[in-house]
């Protein structure tokens, strides 16, 4: 690939983003009383939000459904083409229907809108043409009109679908704020994967899966090395008369060997570090990740009510997808 082609490609990508940002700057003006009315309608509804569309709008509808479900607003997707061929049975008495369309005049949407009205469910039009048949049939109109697509031919849905996505996100966020939807609520809907782990996995959950390396202050260097090696955490705690006295890492061992030609008589107390980073067992493991990243340490001691519970290694956090 020539240098000129590379430059052109970068320009095309940047121009697309610039064009979309310019066209979408008007979106804040579309957040109006109609928007507030839709949010209040959904909040007061005893049913679900049924979101429909066709083509690229159908794909955006599915994403909005996923976002709403994950933030506490029960939602379901209904394809507009399938709806007029039998899938209207998806809609229940108390459901709110949102129909997404750029033109608001596609054949499927024009056929669907009066059918939805017959059901008696509130109809919300998320539409790029507020004079369309869909807009005129709706109880509420969410305006997603854009000046032009990022496509140089002004044909391929680009800016218009981004506008729909932005409006859907605005709805979902407004709803979760009105519901005081917390991170604890969020974790209930995201129990799996790294996202869920960030919201519920505690330091104790990880520490209890590891060995609990521990030596005494007067233990020999050989004992310390064996304890560090067998536990594969790169460190061991040192117990003193009044509880945990310090920590010894594999780095401490290396530095001790480099600085001492004669290791006779050296014990754990001689090389331990009395100052070590720790975290409460009940703290989220994600918080441990922040501490370890900021302090550039590989081990973090886990304590519970002043007692040594175990240790977290940076590899544990990587394994859980928290780093």
Backbone torsions as a table, in degrees:
resi	resn	phi	psi	omega
1	UNK	NA	130.7	-178.2
2	UNK	-74.2	159.8	178.5
3	UNK	-61.3	-38.6	-179.4
4	UNK	-62.8	-43.1	178.9
5	UNK	-62.8	-41.2	178.4
6	UNK	-60.7	-44.7	179.0
7	UNK	-61.5	-42.7	179.2
8	UNK	-62.5	-43.8	-178.6
9	UNK	-61.6	-44.4	177.9
10	UNK	-60.7	-40.7	178.5
11	UNK	-62.2	-43.0	-179.2
12	UNK	-60.7	-43.8	-179.5
13	UNK	-64.2	-45.6	179.8
14	UNK	-65.5	-38.5	-179.4
15	UNK	-64.3	-39.0	178.0
16	UNK	-60.0	-47.5	-179.4
17	UNK	-63.9	-43.6	179.4
18	UNK	-61.0	-45.1	179.8
19	UNK	-61.1	-42.5	-179.6
20	UNK	-66.2	-44.4	-179.6
21	UNK	-61.3	-41.8	179.6
22	UNK	-62.4	-44.9	-177.8
23	UNK	-70.6	-29.7	-175.2
24	UNK	-87.6	-6.2	-177.5
25	UNK	-62.6	-19.5	-178.9
26	UNK	-79.3	-10.7	-171.1
27	UNK	-58.9	-34.3	-178.8
28	UNK	-62.6	-29.4	179.5
29	UNK	-71.9	-15.5	179.3
30	UNK	-85.6	-7.9	177.0
31	UNK	-85.5	94.0	-170.2
32	UNK	-130.6	-161.1	-179.1
33	UNK	-63.6	-32.7	177.1
34	UNK	-63.5	-41.0	176.9
35	UNK	-60.4	-47.8	178.7
36	UNK	-60.6	-38.2	179.1
37	UNK	-63.6	-38.2	178.6
38	UNK	-67.1	-42.6	178.7
39	UNK	-60.9	-46.7	178.9
40	UNK	-63.6	-38.1	177.7
41	UNK	-59.5	-46.4	-179.3
42	UNK	-68.1	-41.2	179.7
43	UNK	-60.4	-37.1	-176.6
44	UNK	-87.5	-7.6	-178.0
45	UNK	-76.8	142.8	175.4
46	UNK	-92.7	-3.9	-178.5
47	UNK	-106.3	-157.4	-178.3
48	UNK	-102.5	175.1	170.4
49	UNK	-102.1	117.8	177.2
50	UNK	-100.1	120.1	-176.3
51	UNK	-114.7	130.0	-175.4
52	UNK	-130.2	159.6	177.9
53	UNK	179.4	177.9	179.2
54	UNK	-138.6	152.0	-178.8
55	UNK	65.7	-138.0	-179.6
56	UNK	-63.7	-32.0	178.4
57	UNK	-63.7	-30.5	177.6
58	UNK	-67.0	-37.8	178.2
59	UNK	-65.9	-42.7	177.2
60	UNK	-62.9	-39.2	179.2
61	UNK	-59.1	-41.5	179.9
62	UNK	-64.4	-38.2	178.6
63	UNK	-67.0	-42.2	178.9
64	UNK	-62.6	-41.3	176.4
65	UNK	-57.3	-45.7	-179.5
66	UNK	-62.1	-41.7	179.9
67	UNK	-65.6	-43.7	-179.8
68	UNK	-65.2	-44.0	179.1
69	UNK	-60.0	-38.7	-176.9
70	UNK	-77.0	-11.8	179.6
71	UNK	-116.1	21.8	168.8
72	UNK	91.0	12.1	176.3
73	UNK	-113.6	102.3	-176.6
74	UNK	-56.6	124.7	-175.3
75	UNK	-141.3	159.2	179.3
76	UNK	-147.9	146.0	180.0
77	UNK	-95.6	138.7	174.6
78	UNK	-132.2	118.0	180.0
79	UNK	-70.3	133.1	-174.7
80	UNK	-62.2	-38.4	180.0
81	UNK	-67.5	-40.9	178.9
82	UNK	-70.0	-29.7	-177.4
83	UNK	-60.7	-40.8	-177.6
84	UNK	-83.5	4.4	176.1
85	UNK	-123.8	31.5	171.7
86	UNK	122.8	-19.3	-175.0
87	UNK	-82.2	3.7	177.9
88	UNK	-63.1	-17.5	177.0
89	UNK	-64.0	-12.7	175.8
90	UNK	-62.3	-34.6	-173.4
91	UNK	-75.0	126.7	177.6
92	UNK	-103.9	168.9	-170.7
93	UNK	-53.5	-44.0	-172.8
94	UNK	-96.2	7.9	-177.1
95	UNK	-73.9	150.4	171.3
96	UNK	-103.3	132.5	-177.8
97	UNK	-107.5	129.5	173.9
98	UNK	-116.0	120.7	177.7
99	UNK	-105.9	126.5	-176.8
100	UNK	-108.8	128.8	178.4
101	UNK	-159.8	140.0	175.9
102	UNK	-70.8	-52.8	-175.9
103	UNK	-85.5	-29.9	-175.5
104	UNK	71.8	8.4	-175.8
105	UNK	-130.7	14.2	177.6
106	UNK	-65.6	150.9	-176.4
107	UNK	-53.8	-41.5	-178.3
108	UNK	-66.6	-41.9	179.8
109	UNK	-68.3	-40.8	179.1
110	UNK	-63.3	-34.3	178.0
111	UNK	-76.2	-33.2	-174.7
112	UNK	-77.2	-39.4	-173.2
113	UNK	-54.1	-50.5	179.3
114	UNK	-65.9	-30.8	177.5
115	UNK	-66.1	-40.7	178.3
116	UNK	-64.1	-38.7	178.7
117	UNK	-63.1	-36.4	179.9
118	UNK	-63.6	-30.9	-179.9
119	UNK	-69.5	-21.4	178.8
120	UNK	85.5	2.3	178.2
121	UNK	-78.5	145.4	175.2
122	UNK	-59.2	134.2	-178.6
123	UNK	-114.6	125.3	177.2
124	UNK	-110.9	127.8	177.0
125	UNK	-101.2	118.3	170.4
126	UNK	-101.2	101.3	-162.9
127	UNK	-140.7	148.2	179.0
128	UNK	-94.2	5.6	177.9
129	UNK	-139.4	99.7	-173.8
130	UNK	-75.2	-1.6	175.0
131	UNK	-103.7	7.8	-175.4
132	UNK	-75.9	169.3	177.8
133	UNK	-64.4	-35.5	178.1
134	UNK	-65.7	-45.3	-179.7
135	UNK	-61.3	-40.3	-178.6
136	UNK	-70.1	-26.9	-179.7
137	UNK	-84.7	-15.9	-171.0
138	UNK	-83.1	154.5	172.8
139	UNK	-78.3	-32.8	177.6
140	UNK	-136.3	145.5	178.2
141	UNK	-120.9	123.9	172.1
142	UNK	-102.3	111.7	-173.4
143	UNK	-78.7	122.7	175.1
144	UNK	-125.2	33.7	-179.6
145	UNK	-66.6	134.0	174.8
146	UNK	-124.5	152.7	-176.7
147	UNK	-67.2	-43.3	-179.8
148	UNK	-159.4	160.5	174.8
149	UNK	-80.1	157.9	176.2
150	UNK	-73.1	-19.1	175.3
151	UNK	-59.5	130.9	-177.7
152	UNK	-61.0	-22.5	177.0
153	UNK	-91.1	0.8	-179.0
154	UNK	56.0	38.3	-177.7
155	UNK	-121.3	-53.1	-176.1
156	UNK	-65.6	127.5	178.7
157	UNK	-59.6	111.4	179.5
158	UNK	-132.8	-75.1	178.4
159	UNK	-62.0	-37.1	-177.2
160	UNK	-66.3	-39.9	178.8
161	UNK	-72.4	-32.1	175.3
162	UNK	-64.6	-39.6	177.3
163	UNK	-61.7	-41.1	177.6
164	UNK	-62.9	-42.8	179.9
165	UNK	-63.3	-42.6	178.1
166	UNK	-61.3	-44.4	-179.9
167	UNK	-64.0	-39.5	177.3
168	UNK	-64.2	-41.7	177.1
169	UNK	-63.5	-41.0	179.6
170	UNK	-60.8	-41.8	176.9
171	UNK	-61.7	-49.6	-176.7
172	UNK	-61.7	-42.6	-178.5
173	UNK	-69.6	-41.8	177.7
174	UNK	-61.2	-40.6	179.7
175	UNK	-65.2	-44.6	-178.1
176	UNK	-67.8	-33.2	177.3
177	UNK	-69.3	-39.8	178.1
178	UNK	-64.5	-30.4	-179.3
179	UNK	-88.3	-2.3	-174.5
180	UNK	54.6	42.3	-178.5
181	UNK	-68.5	115.7	-172.6
182	UNK	-97.4	174.9	176.5
183	UNK	-65.3	-30.8	176.0
184	UNK	-65.6	-41.4	176.1
185	UNK	-62.9	-42.0	-178.4
186	UNK	-59.9	-40.2	-177.5
187	UNK	-64.8	-28.1	178.9
188	UNK	-64.7	-29.7	-178.1
189	UNK	-95.1	-4.7	-179.0
190	UNK	-132.4	57.8	-176.3
191	UNK	-72.3	-19.5	-175.9
192	UNK	-104.8	163.2	175.1
193	UNK	75.0	179.6	-176.8
194	UNK	-63.9	-34.5	-179.7
195	UNK	-62.3	-46.1	178.7
196	UNK	-63.0	-41.2	-179.3
197	UNK	-61.8	-37.0	178.5
198	UNK	-61.5	-26.7	-173.4
199	UNK	-96.7	-17.6	-177.5
200	UNK	-134.0	-22.7	-175.7
201	UNK	-72.4	126.0	-179.7
202	UNK	-98.0	167.3	177.3
203	UNK	-62.6	-35.4	179.5
204	UNK	-64.8	-36.7	178.8
205	UNK	-56.4	-39.3	-179.1
206	UNK	-80.2	-45.9	-175.2
207	UNK	-60.1	-36.6	-177.9
208	UNK	-69.1	-16.7	176.6
209	UNK	-86.5	-8.3	179.1
210	UNK	-102.5	163.6	170.4
211	UNK	-68.2	169.3	-177.5
212	UNK	-121.5	80.0	-174.5
213	UNK	-63.4	133.2	-177.3
214	UNK	-157.5	132.9	172.2
215	UNK	-129.1	170.0	177.3
216	UNK	-97.0	159.0	-175.9
217	UNK	-58.6	-34.4	-176.5
218	UNK	-94.7	8.5	178.3
219	UNK	-69.3	149.5	-177.5
220	UNK	-73.1	165.2	177.3
221	UNK	-61.4	-37.2	178.5
222	UNK	-59.8	-44.1	178.8
223	UNK	-62.7	-40.8	179.4
224	UNK	-62.5	-46.5	-178.5
225	UNK	-62.6	-42.4	179.1
226	UNK	-62.5	-42.5	-179.5
227	UNK	-64.5	-42.8	179.2
228	UNK	-65.3	-42.0	-176.6
229	UNK	-67.5	-43.1	-173.7
230	UNK	-73.9	-24.5	-178.4
231	UNK	-91.7	-13.4	173.8
232	UNK	54.3	33.3	176.5
233	UNK	-110.7	-3.3	176.8
234	UNK	76.6	12.4	-178.5
235	UNK	-166.6	165.3	171.7
236	UNK	-144.7	147.6	174.2
237	UNK	-84.5	157.3	-179.8
238	UNK	-118.3	123.0	-179.3
239	UNK	-90.1	133.5	175.4
240	UNK	-115.0	-167.6	-178.0
241	UNK	-67.4	-29.8	-176.1
242	UNK	-114.6	33.7	179.7
243	UNK	110.2	-150.3	-178.7
244	UNK	-74.4	125.0	-176.7
245	UNK	-98.0	-24.7	-179.0
246	UNK	176.2	-169.6	-178.6
247	UNK	-133.4	147.7	172.7
248	UNK	-126.3	124.8	177.8
249	UNK	-104.1	167.0	177.0
250	UNK	-62.9	-27.1	175.0
251	UNK	-65.5	-38.3	177.2
252	UNK	-62.6	-39.5	179.4
253	UNK	-63.3	-46.4	-179.1
254	UNK	-61.6	-44.2	-179.8
255	UNK	-65.3	-36.8	179.1
256	UNK	-64.1	-42.4	180.0
257	UNK	-66.9	-40.1	179.4
258	UNK	-63.8	-33.4	-173.7
259	UNK	-95.1	-6.2	-176.7
260	UNK	-133.5	121.3	176.7
261	UNK	-81.6	-26.0	-179.9
262	UNK	-116.3	116.4	-176.6
263	UNK	-96.3	0.4	-179.1
264	UNK	-63.0	133.1	174.9
265	UNK	84.6	-6.3	178.9
266	UNK	-81.3	129.5	-179.9
267	UNK	-122.3	178.3	-175.7
268	UNK	-56.2	-40.4	-177.2
269	UNK	-62.4	-26.1	-176.9
270	UNK	-74.8	-23.5	-174.2
271	UNK	-121.1	-3.8	-178.2
272	UNK	-70.4	157.0	174.8
273	UNK	-106.5	117.5	-177.4
274	UNK	-73.3	-16.0	-179.3
275	UNK	-106.9	115.9	-177.8
276	UNK	-140.1	154.3	178.4
277	UNK	-80.5	136.2	178.9
278	UNK	-139.8	166.5	179.6
279	UNK	-146.1	148.4	179.1
280	UNK	-70.9	144.0	-177.5
281	UNK	-58.6	-31.3	-176.6
282	UNK	-80.7	-10.2	179.9
283	UNK	-68.0	149.9	176.7
284	UNK	-65.7	142.0	178.3
285	UNK	-61.2	-29.1	177.8
286	UNK	-61.5	-32.9	177.5
287	UNK	-69.8	-35.4	175.8
288	UNK	-62.5	-38.6	178.8
289	UNK	-61.2	-40.4	179.4
290	UNK	-64.3	-44.9	-179.8
291	UNK	-61.6	-46.7	-176.8
292	UNK	-67.8	-35.6	178.4
293	UNK	-68.6	-43.0	-176.4
294	UNK	-72.5	-34.1	-177.5
295	UNK	-96.0	-5.6	178.2
296	UNK	56.3	47.5	175.9
297	UNK	-113.5	158.2	-177.0
298	UNK	-101.1	-18.3	179.6
299	UNK	-129.1	146.3	176.5
300	UNK	-134.8	127.2	-177.8
301	UNK	-80.3	136.4	-179.3
302	UNK	-106.3	124.7	-178.2
303	UNK	-119.3	149.9	176.4
304	UNK	-138.0	114.2	-177.8
305	UNK	52.7	41.1	177.4
306	UNK	83.4	-2.2	-178.5
307	UNK	-106.7	145.4	-180.0
308	UNK	-72.2	117.4	-178.7
309	UNK	-98.2	-34.4	-178.0
310	UNK	163.8	-157.9	-173.8
311	UNK	-144.2	145.1	174.4
312	UNK	-111.8	133.1	175.3
313	UNK	-103.8	152.1	-179.3
314	UNK	-58.9	-29.0	177.8
315	UNK	-65.7	-31.1	177.2
316	UNK	-62.2	-42.4	-177.9
317	UNK	-70.4	-37.5	175.3
318	UNK	-63.0	-42.1	-180.0
319	UNK	-61.5	-37.2	-178.7
320	UNK	-84.9	-1.1	179.0
321	UNK	75.7	24.8	-176.7
322	UNK	-98.1	-3.5	177.2
323	UNK	-121.3	NA	NA
